[in-house]
Amino acid sequence: MAAAAAAAGPGGPGPAPQGLRGWLRSAYRFATDRNDFRRNLLVNLGLFAAGVWVARNLTDIDLMAPQPGP
C-alpha cells in the first residue's frame, strides 16, 4: 500500500484520512482545489441544489400573515 501511495506522487491520492480532522481537511481540499474541473463542477452543482432547496422551502413562510394570539 505504501508503495502505491508513493508511486502516485505528491499530487496523487494519499492514504485514507484518519478521524474527523482528516475528513474535514479532505473536504476542504476537495472544495478548494482550483485545478480540477470535475470537482469544481460537483461542488457548484451541490451548492446550486442546496440553494434551490432552501429557496423552495422558505417560500412557504408567509411573514405578513396574521399570527395567532392568546
All heavy atoms as TSV, in Angstrom:
chain	resi	resn	atom	element	x	y	z
A	1	MET	N	N	0.814	-1.190	0.000
A	1	MET	CA	C	0.000	0.000	0.000
A	1	MET	C	C	0.866	1.265	0.000
A	1	MET	O	O	0.557	2.195	-0.693
A	1	MET	CB	C	-0.916	0.029	1.231
A	1	MET	CG	C	-2.094	-0.893	1.145
A	1	MET	SD	S	-3.212	-0.237	-0.067
A	1	MET	CE	C	-4.552	-1.325	0.100
A	2	ALA	N	N	1.912	1.278	0.797
A	2	ALA	CA	C	2.766	2.460	0.866
A	2	ALA	C	C	3.452	2.703	-0.471
A	2	ALA	O	O	3.647	3.851	-0.871
A	2	ALA	CB	C	3.795	2.304	1.980
A	3	ALA	N	N	3.788	1.640	-1.184
A	3	ALA	CA	C	4.430	1.806	-2.477
A	3	ALA	C	C	3.461	2.422	-3.483
A	3	ALA	O	O	3.854	3.246	-4.303
A	3	ALA	CB	C	4.932	0.452	-2.985
A	4	ALA	N	N	2.202	2.050	-3.406
A	4	ALA	CA	C	1.211	2.618	-4.318
A	4	ALA	C	C	1.007	4.099	-4.031
A	4	ALA	O	O	0.870	4.911	-4.943
A	4	ALA	CB	C	-0.105	1.869	-4.201
A	5	ALA	N	N	0.999	4.478	-2.768
A	5	ALA	CA	C	0.838	5.887	-2.412
A	5	ALA	C	C	2.067	6.684	-2.824
A	5	ALA	O	O	1.963	7.816	-3.284
A	5	ALA	CB	C	0.587	6.032	-0.915
A	6	ALA	N	N	3.245	6.099	-2.673
A	6	ALA	CA	C	4.462	6.799	-3.063
A	6	ALA	C	C	4.548	6.914	-4.578
A	6	ALA	O	O	5.047	7.908	-5.103
A	6	ALA	CB	C	5.683	6.062	-2.514
A	7	ALA	N	N	4.045	5.923	-5.302
A	7	ALA	CA	C	4.087	5.960	-6.754
A	7	ALA	C	C	3.119	6.997	-7.315
A	7	ALA	O	O	3.295	7.478	-8.420
A	7	ALA	CB	C	3.760	4.580	-7.317
A	8	ALA	N	N	2.092	7.338	-6.551
A	8	ALA	CA	C	1.106	8.308	-7.015
A	8	ALA	C	C	1.707	9.704	-7.105
A	8	ALA	O	O	1.228	10.541	-7.854
A	8	ALA	CB	C	-0.107	8.313	-6.092
A	9	GLY	N	N	2.740	9.971	-6.349
A	9	GLY	CA	C	3.386	11.280	-6.378
A	9	GLY	C	C	2.724	12.242	-5.417
A	9	GLY	O	O	1.736	11.927	-4.760
A	10	PRO	N	N	3.258	13.464	-5.344
A	10	PRO	CA	C	2.724	14.426	-4.379
A	10	PRO	C	C	1.325	14.916	-4.728
A	10	PRO	O	O	0.568	15.294	-3.860
A	10	PRO	CB	C	3.726	15.583	-4.433
A	10	PRO	CG	C	4.436	15.433	-5.742
A	10	PRO	CD	C	4.406	13.975	-6.068
A	11	GLY	N	N	0.934	14.892	-5.988
A	11	GLY	CA	C	-0.388	15.375	-6.360
A	11	GLY	C	C	-1.442	14.293	-6.349
A	11	GLY	O	O	-2.622	14.563	-6.469
A	12	GLY	N	N	-1.028	13.040	-6.207
A	12	GLY	CA	C	-1.962	11.920	-6.246
A	12	GLY	C	C	-2.628	11.702	-4.904
A	12	GLY	O	O	-2.322	12.356	-3.917
A	13	PRO	N	N	-3.562	10.768	-4.865
A	13	PRO	CA	C	-4.252	10.497	-3.604
A	13	PRO	C	C	-3.309	9.845	-2.610
A	13	PRO	O	O	-2.508	8.990	-2.955
A	13	PRO	CB	C	-5.381	9.543	-4.008
A	13	PRO	CG	C	-4.909	8.907	-5.276
A	13	PRO	CD	C	-4.041	9.931	-5.959
A	14	GLY	N	N	-3.384	10.286	-1.374
A	14	GLY	CA	C	-2.536	9.744	-0.323
A	14	GLY	C	C	-3.290	8.697	0.464
A	14	GLY	O	O	-4.301	8.162	0.008
A	15	PRO	N	N	-2.811	8.394	1.646
A	15	PRO	CA	C	-3.512	7.429	2.490
A	15	PRO	C	C	-4.860	7.984	2.944
A	15	PRO	O	O	-5.090	9.182	2.900
A	15	PRO	CB	C	-2.559	7.240	3.672
A	15	PRO	CG	C	-1.688	8.447	3.669
A	15	PRO	CD	C	-1.588	8.897	2.246
A	16	ALA	N	N	-5.721	7.092	3.365
A	16	ALA	CA	C	-7.054	7.499	3.804
A	16	ALA	C	C	-6.957	8.411	5.025
A	16	ALA	O	O	-6.119	8.197	5.899
A	16	ALA	CB	C	-7.887	6.267	4.143
A	17	PRO	N	N	-7.805	9.464	5.097
A	17	PRO	CA	C	-7.764	10.362	6.244
A	17	PRO	C	C	-8.200	9.655	7.526
A	17	PRO	O	O	-9.016	8.752	7.492
A	17	PRO	CB	C	-8.731	11.478	5.868
A	17	PRO	CG	C	-9.606	10.908	4.812
A	17	PRO	CD	C	-8.804	9.848	4.117
A	18	GLN	N	N	-7.657	10.091	8.639
A	18	GLN	CA	C	-7.948	9.494	9.933
A	18	GLN	C	C	-8.823	10.434	10.756
A	18	GLN	O	O	-8.449	11.579	10.994
A	18	GLN	CB	C	-6.643	9.236	10.703
A	18	GLN	CG	C	-5.697	8.305	9.989
A	18	GLN	CD	C	-6.220	6.875	9.958
A	18	GLN	OE1	O	-6.854	6.442	10.894
A	18	GLN	NE2	N	-5.954	6.183	8.868
A	19	GLY	N	N	-9.971	9.976	11.161
A	19	GLY	CA	C	-10.817	10.711	12.089
A	19	GLY	C	C	-11.503	11.918	11.470
A	19	GLY	O	O	-11.456	12.151	10.264
A	20	LEU	N	N	-12.138	12.681	12.331
A	20	LEU	CA	C	-12.908	13.843	11.909
A	20	LEU	C	C	-12.005	14.932	11.331
A	20	LEU	O	O	-12.336	15.555	10.327
A	20	LEU	CB	C	-13.714	14.396	13.086
A	20	LEU	CG	C	-14.570	15.619	12.794
A	20	LEU	CD1	C	-15.633	15.268	11.750
A	20	LEU	CD2	C	-15.211	16.133	14.058
A	21	ARG	N	N	-10.865	15.148	11.942
A	21	ARG	CA	C	-9.955	16.187	11.463
A	21	ARG	C	C	-9.485	15.894	10.042
A	21	ARG	O	O	-9.434	16.786	9.194
A	21	ARG	CB	C	-8.765	16.301	12.406
A	21	ARG	CG	C	-7.788	17.357	11.994
A	21	ARG	CD	C	-6.668	17.440	12.987
A	21	ARG	NE	N	-6.574	18.818	13.417
A	21	ARG	CZ	C	-5.923	19.229	14.463
A	21	ARG	NH1	N	-5.326	18.363	15.246
A	21	ARG	NH2	N	-5.868	20.493	14.759
A	22	GLY	N	N	-9.133	14.653	9.779
A	22	GLY	CA	C	-8.711	14.259	8.437
A	22	GLY	C	C	-9.847	14.384	7.437
A	22	GLY	O	O	-9.638	14.806	6.299
A	23	TRP	N	N	-11.065	14.047	7.855
A	23	TRP	CA	C	-12.216	14.157	6.968
A	23	TRP	C	C	-12.478	15.621	6.624
A	23	TRP	O	O	-12.734	15.949	5.461
A	23	TRP	CB	C	-13.439	13.535	7.633
A	23	TRP	CG	C	-14.614	13.462	6.718
A	23	TRP	CD1	C	-14.914	12.453	5.863
A	23	TRP	CD2	C	-15.643	14.454	6.567
A	23	TRP	NE1	N	-16.071	12.762	5.182
A	23	TRP	CE2	C	-16.535	13.971	5.579
A	23	TRP	CE3	C	-15.884	15.695	7.147
A	23	TRP	CZ2	C	-17.649	14.704	5.189
A	23	TRP	CZ3	C	-16.997	16.412	6.750
A	23	TRP	CH2	C	-17.860	15.909	5.793
A	24	LEU	N	N	-12.410	16.500	7.617
A	24	LEU	CA	C	-12.623	17.926	7.359
A	24	LEU	C	C	-11.533	18.484	6.448
A	24	LEU	O	O	-11.811	19.287	5.557
A	24	LEU	CB	C	-12.669	18.705	8.677
A	24	LEU	CG	C	-13.911	18.467	9.526
A	24	LEU	CD1	C	-13.769	19.157	10.876
A	24	LEU	CD2	C	-15.154	18.948	8.807
A	25	ARG	N	N	-10.298	18.042	6.667
A	25	ARG	CA	C	-9.202	18.503	5.818
A	25	ARG	C	C	-9.423	18.047	4.374
A	25	ARG	O	O	-9.216	18.808	3.430
A	25	ARG	CB	C	-7.865	17.976	6.338
A	25	ARG	CG	C	-6.683	18.477	5.526
A	25	ARG	CD	C	-5.364	17.938	6.055
A	25	ARG	NE	N	-5.119	18.383	7.413
A	25	ARG	CZ	C	-4.856	17.565	8.430
A	25	ARG	NH1	N	-4.791	16.269	8.244
A	25	ARG	NH2	N	-4.643	18.050	9.630
A	26	SER	N	N	-9.866	16.804	4.213
A	26	SER	CA	C	-10.134	16.278	2.867
A	26	SER	C	C	-11.278	17.038	2.205
A	26	SER	O	O	-11.208	17.350	1.007
A	26	SER	CB	C	-10.479	14.801	2.937
A	26	SER	OG	O	-9.395	14.065	3.419
A	27	ALA	N	N	-12.338	17.328	2.957
A	27	ALA	CA	C	-13.473	18.062	2.394
A	27	ALA	C	C	-13.054	19.474	1.995
A	27	ALA	O	O	-13.460	19.977	0.933
A	27	ALA	CB	C	-14.617	18.112	3.413
A	28	TYR	N	N	-12.223	20.111	2.810
A	28	TYR	CA	C	-11.748	21.462	2.490
A	28	TYR	C	C	-10.884	21.444	1.230
A	28	TYR	O	O	-11.049	22.276	0.341
A	28	TYR	CB	C	-10.964	22.027	3.673
A	28	TYR	CG	C	-10.371	23.386	3.387
A	28	TYR	CD1	C	-11.165	24.527	3.423
A	28	TYR	CD2	C	-9.021	23.531	3.078
A	28	TYR	CE1	C	-10.642	25.773	3.157
A	28	TYR	CE2	C	-8.485	24.774	2.804
A	28	TYR	CZ	C	-9.296	25.887	2.848
A	28	TYR	OH	O	-8.774	27.124	2.573
A	29	ARG	N	N	-9.976	20.476	1.149
A	29	ARG	CA	C	-9.119	20.378	-0.036
A	29	ARG	C	C	-9.938	20.037	-1.278
A	29	ARG	O	O	-9.652	20.521	-2.367
A	29	ARG	CB	C	-8.027	19.341	0.179
A	29	ARG	CG	C	-7.018	19.787	1.236
A	29	ARG	CD	C	-5.933	18.786	1.421
A	29	ARG	NE	N	-5.044	18.835	0.262
A	29	ARG	CZ	C	-4.112	17.946	0.013
A	29	ARG	NH1	N	-3.942	16.931	0.836
A	29	ARG	NH2	N	-3.355	18.054	-1.039
A	30	PHE	N	N	-10.968	19.207	-1.114
A	30	PHE	CA	C	-11.853	18.852	-2.227
A	30	PHE	C	C	-12.574	20.088	-2.755
A	30	PHE	O	O	-12.664	20.302	-3.958
A	30	PHE	CB	C	-12.857	17.802	-1.770
A	30	PHE	CG	C	-13.843	17.403	-2.825
A	30	PHE	CD1	C	-13.529	16.437	-3.758
A	30	PHE	CD2	C	-15.099	17.997	-2.882
A	30	PHE	CE1	C	-14.431	16.058	-4.725
A	30	PHE	CE2	C	-16.011	17.636	-3.850
A	30	PHE	CZ	C	-15.669	16.659	-4.772
A	31	ALA	N	N	-13.078	20.920	-1.836
A	31	ALA	CA	C	-13.871	22.080	-2.234
A	31	ALA	C	C	-13.021	23.219	-2.769
A	31	ALA	O	O	-13.506	24.045	-3.542
A	31	ALA	CB	C	-14.704	22.563	-1.056
A	32	THR	N	N	-11.747	23.293	-2.386
A	32	THR	CA	C	-10.922	24.443	-2.760
A	32	THR	C	C	-9.885	24.125	-3.819
A	32	THR	O	O	-9.067	24.981	-4.145
A	32	THR	CB	C	-10.216	25.011	-1.521
A	32	THR	OG1	O	-9.419	23.998	-0.923
A	32	THR	CG2	C	-11.216	25.546	-0.526
A	33	ASP	N	N	-9.905	22.936	-4.396
A	33	ASP	CA	C	-8.948	22.578	-5.442
A	33	ASP	C	C	-9.334	23.304	-6.727
A	33	ASP	O	O	-10.364	23.021	-7.324
A	33	ASP	CB	C	-8.944	21.057	-5.659
A	33	ASP	CG	C	-7.881	20.626	-6.649
A	33	ASP	OD1	O	-7.070	21.483	-7.058
A	33	ASP	OD2	O	-7.866	19.440	-7.009
A	34	ARG	N	N	-8.521	24.244	-7.160
A	34	ARG	CA	C	-8.863	25.069	-8.317
A	34	ARG	C	C	-8.519	24.399	-9.639
A	34	ARG	O	O	-8.910	24.879	-10.689
A	34	ARG	CB	C	-8.119	26.403	-8.243
A	34	ARG	CG	C	-8.555	27.250	-7.091
A	34	ARG	CD	C	-7.775	28.535	-7.049
A	34	ARG	NE	N	-8.187	29.310	-5.904
A	34	ARG	CZ	C	-8.334	30.617	-5.935
A	34	ARG	NH1	N	-8.067	31.280	-7.014
A	34	ARG	NH2	N	-8.719	31.248	-4.858
A	35	ASN	N	N	-7.769	23.331	-9.620
A	35	ASN	CA	C	-7.266	22.751	-10.856
A	35	ASN	C	C	-8.083	21.564	-11.361
A	35	ASN	O	O	-7.722	20.980	-12.371
A	35	ASN	CB	C	-5.813	22.298	-10.661
A	35	ASN	CG	C	-4.907	23.468	-10.369
A	35	ASN	OD1	O	-5.089	24.533	-10.916
A	35	ASN	ND2	N	-3.951	23.278	-9.489
A	36	ASP	N	N	-9.143	21.210	-10.674
A	36	ASP	CA	C	-9.889	20.017	-11.052
A	36	ASP	C	C	-11.300	20.414	-11.489
A	36	ASP	O	O	-12.142	20.779	-10.665
A	36	ASP	CB	C	-9.936	19.041	-9.879
A	36	ASP	CG	C	-10.399	17.658	-10.302
A	36	ASP	OD1	O	-10.993	17.528	-11.380
A	36	ASP	OD2	O	-10.155	16.713	-9.550
A	37	PHE	N	N	-11.552	20.348	-12.786
A	37	PHE	CA	C	-12.839	20.789	-13.324
A	37	PHE	C	C	-13.991	19.964	-12.781
A	37	PHE	O	O	-15.043	20.495	-12.425
A	37	PHE	CB	C	-12.819	20.706	-14.854
A	37	PHE	CG	C	-14.137	21.029	-15.482
A	37	PHE	CD1	C	-14.563	22.340	-15.583
A	37	PHE	CD2	C	-14.963	20.025	-15.954
A	37	PHE	CE1	C	-15.773	22.644	-16.154
A	37	PHE	CE2	C	-16.177	20.320	-16.525
A	37	PHE	CZ	C	-16.593	21.637	-16.624
A	38	ARG	N	N	-13.802	18.645	-12.693
A	38	ARG	CA	C	-14.901	17.787	-12.230
A	38	ARG	C	C	-15.264	18.087	-10.787
A	38	ARG	O	O	-16.440	18.111	-10.429
A	38	ARG	CB	C	-14.523	16.320	-12.384
A	38	ARG	CG	C	-14.560	15.872	-13.832
A	38	ARG	CD	C	-14.177	14.440	-13.945
A	38	ARG	NE	N	-12.777	14.281	-13.573
A	38	ARG	CZ	C	-12.179	13.131	-13.396
A	38	ARG	NH1	N	-12.840	12.017	-13.542
A	38	ARG	NH2	N	-10.901	13.066	-13.083
A	39	ARG	N	N	-14.272	18.312	-9.954
A	39	ARG	CA	C	-14.574	18.648	-8.555
A	39	ARG	C	C	-15.295	19.971	-8.466
A	39	ARG	O	O	-16.270	20.110	-7.717
A	39	ARG	CB	C	-13.287	18.700	-7.738
A	39	ARG	CG	C	-12.714	17.359	-7.451
A	39	ARG	CD	C	-11.523	17.481	-6.546
A	39	ARG	NE	N	-10.937	16.170	-6.314
A	39	ARG	CZ	C	-9.903	15.968	-5.547
A	39	ARG	NH1	N	-9.317	16.958	-4.936
A	39	ARG	NH2	N	-9.439	14.756	-5.370
A	40	ASN	N	N	-14.837	20.966	-9.205
A	40	ASN	CA	C	-15.498	22.271	-9.171
A	40	ASN	C	C	-16.929	22.168	-9.665
A	40	ASN	O	O	-17.830	22.793	-9.100
A	40	ASN	CB	C	-14.716	23.284	-10.013
A	40	ASN	CG	C	-13.425	23.701	-9.360
A	40	ASN	OD1	O	-13.298	23.631	-8.147
A	40	ASN	ND2	N	-12.463	24.107	-10.153
A	41	LEU	N	N	-17.145	21.379	-10.714
A	41	LEU	CA	C	-18.495	21.199	-11.224
A	41	LEU	C	C	-19.382	20.538	-10.174
A	41	LEU	O	O	-20.522	20.974	-9.934
A	41	LEU	CB	C	-18.464	20.356	-12.497
A	41	LEU	CG	C	-19.802	20.109	-13.174
A	41	LEU	CD1	C	-20.395	21.428	-13.665
A	41	LEU	CD2	C	-19.631	19.142	-14.327
A	42	LEU	N	N	-18.868	19.517	-9.509
A	42	LEU	CA	C	-19.643	18.824	-8.483
A	42	LEU	C	C	-19.972	19.750	-7.310
A	42	LEU	O	O	-21.111	19.793	-6.834
A	42	LEU	CB	C	-18.872	17.595	-7.990
A	42	LEU	CG	C	-19.575	16.722	-6.970
A	42	LEU	CD1	C	-20.815	16.105	-7.591
A	42	LEU	CD2	C	-18.645	15.646	-6.478
A	43	VAL	N	N	-18.996	20.524	-6.867
A	43	VAL	CA	C	-19.231	21.449	-5.747
A	43	VAL	C	C	-20.241	22.515	-6.148
A	43	VAL	O	O	-21.160	22.837	-5.392
A	43	VAL	CB	C	-17.901	22.079	-5.279
A	43	VAL	CG1	C	-18.137	23.237	-4.329
A	43	VAL	CG2	C	-17.028	21.030	-4.622
A	44	ASN	N	N	-20.097	23.067	-7.357
A	44	ASN	CA	C	-21.032	24.111	-7.794
A	44	ASN	C	C	-22.445	23.576	-7.958
A	44	ASN	O	O	-23.412	24.254	-7.582
A	44	ASN	CB	C	-20.546	24.728	-9.101
A	44	ASN	CG	C	-19.354	25.630	-8.887
A	44	ASN	OD1	O	-19.190	26.205	-7.822
A	44	ASN	ND2	N	-18.518	25.739	-9.893
A	45	LEU	N	N	-22.594	22.376	-8.497
A	45	LEU	CA	C	-23.937	21.792	-8.619
A	45	LEU	C	C	-24.534	21.516	-7.239
A	45	LEU	O	O	-25.737	21.698	-7.034
A	45	LEU	CB	C	-23.884	20.511	-9.448
A	45	LEU	CG	C	-23.674	20.713	-10.945
A	45	LEU	CD1	C	-23.525	19.362	-11.639
A	45	LEU	CD2	C	-24.808	21.508	-11.549
A	46	GLY	N	N	-23.706	21.076	-6.305
A	46	GLY	CA	C	-24.191	20.842	-4.949
A	46	GLY	C	C	-24.650	22.126	-4.280
A	46	GLY	O	O	-25.703	22.161	-3.626
A	47	LEU	N	N	-23.878	23.199	-4.437
A	47	LEU	CA	C	-24.280	24.482	-3.859
A	47	LEU	C	C	-25.546	25.012	-4.520
A	47	LEU	O	O	-26.423	25.575	-3.854
A	47	LEU	CB	C	-23.144	25.500	-3.999
A	47	LEU	CG	C	-21.913	25.233	-3.138
A	47	LEU	CD1	C	-20.804	26.204	-3.496
A	47	LEU	CD2	C	-22.270	25.331	-1.664
A	48	PHE	N	N	-25.659	24.824	-5.837
A	48	PHE	CA	C	-26.863	25.250	-6.537
A	48	PHE	C	C	-28.082	24.472	-6.037
A	48	PHE	O	O	-29.140	25.052	-5.773
A	48	PHE	CB	C	-26.692	25.058	-8.049
A	48	PHE	CG	C	-27.915	25.395	-8.837
A	48	PHE	CD1	C	-28.263	26.712	-9.061
A	48	PHE	CD2	C	-28.727	24.393	-9.347
A	48	PHE	CE1	C	-29.396	27.028	-9.786
A	48	PHE	CE2	C	-29.859	24.694	-10.067
A	48	PHE	CZ	C	-30.193	26.018	-10.284
A	49	ALA	N	N	-27.937	23.152	-5.897
A	49	ALA	CA	C	-29.051	22.325	-5.420
A	49	ALA	C	C	-29.445	22.724	-3.999
A	49	ALA	O	O	-30.640	22.772	-3.669
A	49	ALA	CB	C	-28.667	20.854	-5.484
A	50	ALA	N	N	-28.459	23.012	-3.160
A	50	ALA	CA	C	-28.770	23.446	-1.791
A	50	ALA	C	C	-29.509	24.779	-1.810
A	50	ALA	O	O	-30.465	24.979	-1.048
A	50	ALA	CB	C	-27.483	23.551	-0.977
A	51	GLY	N	N	-29.101	25.694	-2.677
A	51	GLY	CA	C	-29.784	26.983	-2.783
A	51	GLY	C	C	-31.207	26.835	-3.276
A	51	GLY	O	O	-32.121	27.502	-2.786
A	52	VAL	N	N	-31.410	25.964	-4.254
A	52	VAL	CA	C	-32.770	25.717	-4.764
A	52	VAL	C	C	-33.630	25.111	-3.665
A	52	VAL	O	O	-34.782	25.507	-3.474
A	52	VAL	CB	C	-32.733	24.809	-6.011
A	52	VAL	CG1	C	-34.118	24.302	-6.374
A	52	VAL	CG2	C	-32.104	25.550	-7.177
A	53	TRP	N	N	-33.076	24.163	-2.913
A	53	TRP	CA	C	-33.836	23.530	-1.833
A	53	TRP	C	C	-34.243	24.557	-0.786
A	53	TRP	O	O	-35.398	24.592	-0.338
A	53	TRP	CB	C	-33.002	22.424	-1.198
A	53	TRP	CG	C	-33.736	21.681	-0.135
A	53	TRP	CD1	C	-34.576	20.629	-0.288
A	53	TRP	CD2	C	-33.714	21.978	1.277
A	53	TRP	NE1	N	-35.067	20.243	0.927
A	53	TRP	CE2	C	-34.566	21.042	1.909
A	53	TRP	CE3	C	-33.056	22.931	2.050
A	53	TRP	CZ2	C	-34.762	21.051	3.276
A	53	TRP	CZ3	C	-33.261	22.938	3.411
A	53	TRP	CH2	C	-34.112	21.992	4.017
A	54	VAL	N	N	-33.310	25.423	-0.394
A	54	VAL	CA	C	-33.615	26.448	0.616
A	54	VAL	C	C	-34.671	27.408	0.075
A	54	VAL	O	O	-35.632	27.740	0.778
A	54	VAL	CB	C	-32.329	27.204	1.024
A	54	VAL	CG1	C	-32.651	28.459	1.807
A	54	VAL	CG2	C	-31.424	26.292	1.839
A	55	ALA	N	N	-34.516	27.842	-1.169
A	55	ALA	CA	C	-35.474	28.794	-1.741
A	55	ALA	C	C	-36.870	28.184	-1.827
A	55	ALA	O	O	-37.866	28.855	-1.547
A	55	ALA	CB	C	-34.998	29.236	-3.121
A	56	ARG	N	N	-36.959	26.929	-2.216
A	56	ARG	CA	C	-38.278	26.289	-2.335
A	56	ARG	C	C	-38.919	26.078	-0.969
A	56	ARG	O	O	-40.137	26.163	-0.834
A	56	ARG	CB	C	-38.158	24.958	-3.058
A	56	ARG	CG	C	-37.896	25.112	-4.538
A	56	ARG	CD	C	-37.799	23.776	-5.209
A	56	ARG	NE	N	-39.012	23.001	-5.049
A	56	ARG	CZ	C	-39.926	22.828	-5.993
A	56	ARG	NH1	N	-39.729	23.352	-7.171
A	56	ARG	NH2	N	-40.998	22.116	-5.762
A	57	ASN	N	N	-38.116	25.787	0.045
A	57	ASN	CA	C	-38.684	25.507	1.361
A	57	ASN	C	C	-38.975	26.770	2.164
A	57	ASN	O	O	-39.811	26.741	3.064
A	57	ASN	CB	C	-37.767	24.578	2.148
A	57	ASN	CG	C	-37.858	23.164	1.637
A	57	ASN	OD1	O	-38.935	22.605	1.556
A	57	ASN	ND2	N	-36.739	22.604	1.262
A	58	LEU	N	N	-38.307	27.856	1.860
A	58	LEU	CA	C	-38.577	29.096	2.592
A	58	LEU	C	C	-39.710	29.899	1.979
A	58	LEU	O	O	-40.185	30.842	2.588
A	58	LEU	CB	C	-37.311	29.960	2.670
A	58	LEU	CG	C	-36.200	29.407	3.557
A	58	LEU	CD1	C	-35.037	30.374	3.607
A	58	LEU	CD2	C	-36.707	29.142	4.971
A	59	THR	N	N	-40.152	29.530	0.776
A	59	THR	CA	C	-41.256	30.272	0.172
A	59	THR	C	C	-42.585	29.951	0.844
A	59	THR	O	O	-43.556	30.682	0.651
A	59	THR	CB	C	-41.363	29.970	-1.337
A	59	THR	OG1	O	-41.499	28.566	-1.514
A	59	THR	CG2	C	-40.146	30.471	-2.083
A	60	ASP	N	N	-42.647	28.901	1.637
A	60	ASP	CA	C	-43.885	28.550	2.333
A	60	ASP	C	C	-44.150	29.450	3.531
A	60	ASP	O	O	-45.262	29.466	4.057
A	60	ASP	CB	C	-43.840	27.095	2.803
A	60	ASP	CG	C	-43.826	26.129	1.643
A	60	ASP	OD1	O	-44.244	26.528	0.542
A	60	ASP	OD2	O	-43.392	24.990	1.831
A	61	ILE	N	N	-43.173	30.193	3.966
A	61	ILE	CA	C	-43.330	31.041	5.145
A	61	ILE	C	C	-43.906	32.379	4.710
A	61	ILE	O	O	-43.322	33.090	3.898
A	61	ILE	CB	C	-41.972	31.246	5.855
A	61	ILE	CG1	C	-41.397	29.905	6.283
A	61	ILE	CG2	C	-42.114	32.193	7.028
A	61	ILE	CD1	C	-39.993	29.983	6.825
A	62	ASP	N	N	-45.049	32.726	5.243
A	62	ASP	CA	C	-45.693	34.000	4.933
A	62	ASP	C	C	-45.518	34.903	6.149
A	62	ASP	O	O	-46.219	34.767	7.161
A	62	ASP	CB	C	-47.174	33.784	4.630
A	62	ASP	CG	C	-47.850	35.045	4.138
A	62	ASP	OD1	O	-47.154	36.073	3.992
A	62	ASP	OD2	O	-49.063	35.010	3.905
A	63	LEU	N	N	-44.575	35.837	6.040
A	63	LEU	CA	C	-44.268	36.696	7.185
A	63	LEU	C	C	-45.346	37.749	7.412
A	63	LEU	O	O	-45.407	38.337	8.486
A	63	LEU	CB	C	-42.912	37.368	6.969
A	63	LEU	CG	C	-41.715	36.406	6.892
A	63	LEU	CD1	C	-40.451	37.184	6.581
A	63	LEU	CD2	C	-41.570	35.649	8.193
A	64	MET	N	N	-46.188	38.028	6.417
A	64	MET	CA	C	-47.227	39.039	6.568
A	64	MET	C	C	-48.558	38.452	7.061
A	64	MET	O	O	-49.503	39.188	7.281
A	64	MET	CB	C	-47.459	39.759	5.218
A	64	MET	CG	C	-46.226	40.487	4.706
A	64	MET	SD	S	-45.682	41.774	5.839
A	64	MET	CE	C	-47.007	42.932	5.675
A	65	ALA	N	N	-48.628	37.150	7.218
A	65	ALA	CA	C	-49.873	36.532	7.676
A	65	ALA	C	C	-50.110	36.883	9.151
A	65	ALA	O	O	-49.165	37.023	9.926
A	65	ALA	CB	C	-49.787	35.019	7.515
A	66	PRO	N	N	-51.380	37.044	9.531
A	66	PRO	CA	C	-51.656	37.326	10.938
A	66	PRO	C	C	-51.233	36.153	11.812
A	66	PRO	O	O	-51.446	34.990	11.450
A	66	PRO	CB	C	-53.176	37.513	10.990
A	66	PRO	CG	C	-53.693	37.230	9.632
A	66	PRO	CD	C	-52.566	37.014	8.711
A	67	GLN	N	N	-50.616	36.469	12.919
A	67	GLN	CA	C	-50.125	35.453	13.828
A	67	GLN	C	C	-51.211	35.112	14.854
A	67	GLN	O	O	-51.953	35.993	15.294
A	67	GLN	CB	C	-48.868	35.945	14.550
A	67	GLN	CG	C	-47.730	36.283	13.611
A	67	GLN	CD	C	-47.249	35.075	12.830
A	67	GLN	OE1	O	-47.044	34.020	13.393
A	67	GLN	NE2	N	-47.113	35.232	11.524
A	68	PRO	N	N	-51.277	33.856	15.244
A	68	PRO	CA	C	-52.282	33.502	16.272
A	68	PRO	C	C	-51.932	34.174	17.606
A	68	PRO	O	O	-50.780	34.214	18.002
A	68	PRO	CB	C	-52.179	31.984	16.375
A	68	PRO	CG	C	-50.848	31.641	15.796
A	68	PRO	CD	C	-50.510	32.713	14.809
A	69	GLY	N	N	-52.944	34.726	18.238
A	69	GLY	CA	C	-52.726	35.413	19.516
A	69	GLY	C	C	-53.362	34.675	20.673
A	69	GLY	O	O	-54.158	33.758	20.474
A	70	PRO	N	N	-53.036	35.075	21.877
A	70	PRO	CA	C	-53.626	34.402	23.059
A	70	PRO	C	C	-55.082	34.737	23.271
A	70	PRO	O	O	-55.625	35.661	22.841
A	70	PRO	CB	C	-52.788	34.920	24.227
A	70	PRO	CG	C	-52.058	36.108	23.725
A	70	PRO	CD	C	-52.060	36.059	22.239
